[in-house]
């Protein structure tokens, strides 16, 4: 945890200097030393109050805990209080590293990781309890747009009320890195309002 705190601080101070040197070109998201919650809360305060971060950057899981895990509740509460932007990038879970030979599962498992952490945020109630957090999901939300029925995001039977899961999905933000082909983008733009789709390149 101590090493993670030191590395997060080093990264964040570097990004703050980079942005200060080119303020019209760059913004930045703070790195947090999760799963160390206490360290993450300390870094949020420093990054936002002293370094003026534009948001935070999450990985999809930390030692097997996805973002909706109750262990991260204090972090979500603080980000909600600050009305923070929370960008997320996938990292392969331990069980997904060598599923196929020669690294062929790399892209598949990364998009699946994004899907899993979105499911975690929805199923845990994190999205509804902390609506001020503006989550940005990489790669068009992974595979989520194509399996919305698995999330229970379809029309509610015998009800004119909107589906709250679908509303939460449509309230998130999504970048188009790796989601720029006509098949993927067509699904994403059907599901999500254009105002919640962000430019992304993966470069």
Secondary structure, DSSP 4 states (H G I P E B T S, - for coil): -HHHHHHHHHHHHHHHHHHHHTTTT---EEE--TT-HHHHHHHHHHHHHTS--SEEEEESEETTEETT-GGGHHHHHHHHHTT-EEEEE----GGGTTSSGGGTTHHHHHHHHHHHHHHHHHHTTHHHHTTT-EEEESGGGTTGGG-GGGGT-SPPTT--SPPHHHHHHHHSEEE-TT--SHHHHHHHHHHS-GGGEE-----
